[in-house]
Amino acid sequence: MEEEFLVRDVLRKALNLKEVPHYSTICKAVKRLRKEDLKGLLKESAKLLEVKLDVLAIDSTGLREDNASFYYAKRSGKKRKSWTKMTIVVDVESQVILSEDVRMGPGNDGVVLREMFERGDIPKCEVLLADSGYDCKGNEEIAVFKPIRRRGCYKSEERINTFLRWFFTHVSGLYGKRWIVETVISVIMLSSDRIKSRYPYSKLVETHLIPVSYNIWRFFILSSYYTSLTFFTYLT
């Protein structure tokens, strides 16, 4: 979290901080946060921007817990056996993170989607877009994705209907909006691609706060943009 405050001055302005707090202060504050507090923070941060809930997209990413870069790990042949896995649900129109799931990876994305839906973490929307990694029995009722071809073809009527549903959204151009969730993940990874906490609960809290800081950052970035645009329009 200290790195978040250092990189994004928007967070300091939002919290009226003149300087970055000492890491021990942030650590003590993090330990006092509960899971209910983290969910509440994400919901409140999502309310900063207008969300239409027409089209949502879901995707996941892995956050490394060591200092080794991806290039070094590839060259040295070091394989990571586990990592922190973060799944986010993004509103396509506003690019705001509405909900997330944090657990240790690797894991089945389809199971994560099902569990988030059963917990009520996925808001009601018109369409939820996902990639083929979320192809799991029962998920065709939740999200739109291209089903994986098993043995080169779709045999059952259910699999064919799932493919046709994806095909029509693909032809209409609606499925192409799924790339927005990947863009959001790319923005997050620019400043938060590694978890620095050492203890399990601290890792959980740190990962949960990443979407919160992103929503705050996006709100102030858009606010500054519209303010500048209004001022420029007034001058012209």
C-alpha positions, 0 to 999 in steps of 0.5 A, spaced: 500 500 500 505 504 501 507 504 493 500 505 491 501 512 495 507 513 492 505 512 485 498 515 485 498 522 488 491 522 486 490 517 492 493 522 497 489 528 495 483 524 496 485 522 503 487 529 504 494 526 505 500 531 505 505 526 505 505 518 505 504 515 511 510 511 514 509 503 512 508 501 520 502 506 520 499 503 514 501 496 516 497 497 523 491 500 519 491 494 515 490 489 520 484 492 523 480 492 517 475 486 516 472 482 510 466 486 511 470 493 511 473 491 505 467 489 501 464 496 504 470 500 501 469 497 494 462 498 494 463 505 496 468 507 491 464 504 485 459 509 487 463 515 485 462 514 478 455 512 475 454 505 473 449 503 468 450 495 469 448 493 462 454 490 460 459 487 465 466 483 464 470 478 468 477 476 468 482 474 473 490 475 474 495 473 478 500 477 483 507 475 484 509 475 491 517 475 490 522 479 487 523 475 481 521 478 475 517 474 469 523 475 465 528 472 470 523 467 472 523 465 465 530 465 463 532 461 470 527 456 469 523 458 476 516 456 476 511 459 481 507 453 484 502 458 487 501 466 487 495 470 489 489 470 484 485 476 483 478 476 480 475 482 478 468 484 475 468 491 471 462 495 468 464 496 461 461 503 460 464 506 466 470 501 467 469 501 474 471 495 478 464 492 482 466 486 485 472 482 486 475 475 489 481 474 492 484 467 493 491 463 492 492 460 485 492 456 481 485 454 480 479 453 476 476 460 473 469 457 472 469 455 479 470 462 482 465 465 477 460 460 480 462 461 487 461 469 486 454 468 483 452 464 489 455 469 494 451 475 490 458 478 489 456 479 481 451 485 480 445 484 476 446 486 469 444 485 462 450 481 460 456 478 463 462 477 458 467 472 460 473 468 456 473 461 455 477 459 461 470 460 465 467 454 461 464 450 466 457 446 467 452 451 469 456 457 468 452 458 461 446 461 465 451 466 468 456 469 463 457 469 455 463 465 453 466 461 447 465 454 450 471 449 449 471 444 443 471 437 446 474 432 441 473 438 436 466 439 436 460 440 440 455 434 441 450 436 446 444 441 445 446 445 451 453 446 448 451 448 441 446 453 444 452 456 448 456 457 442 450 460 438 449 465 444 457 467 444 457 467 436 451 472 436 454 477 441 461 476 437 457 478 430 454 484 433 460 486 436 458 486 444 463 481 445 468 485 443 467 489 449 470 484 454 477 487 452 475 493 457 476 488 463 483 486 460 485 494 460 483 495 467 487 489 469 493 492 465 492 499 468 492 495 475 499 491 474 502 497 472 503 499 479 501 493 483 503 487 480 506 484 486 504 483 493 509 485 498 505 483 505 508 477 508 502 474 512 496 471 509 491 475 512 495 482 510 496 479 503 489 478 503 487 485 505 493 488 500 490 485 494 482 487 496 485 494 497 488 494 490 481 495 486 479 500 491 485 504 490 483 503 482 476 506 483 478 512 487 484 513 482 479 513 476 474 517 479 479 523 480 482 522 473 476 523 470 474 529 474 480 532 472 479 531 465 472 534 465 474 540 469 479 541 464 475 540 458 470 545 461 475 550 462 477 549 455 470 550 452 469 556 456 476 559 453 474 557 446 
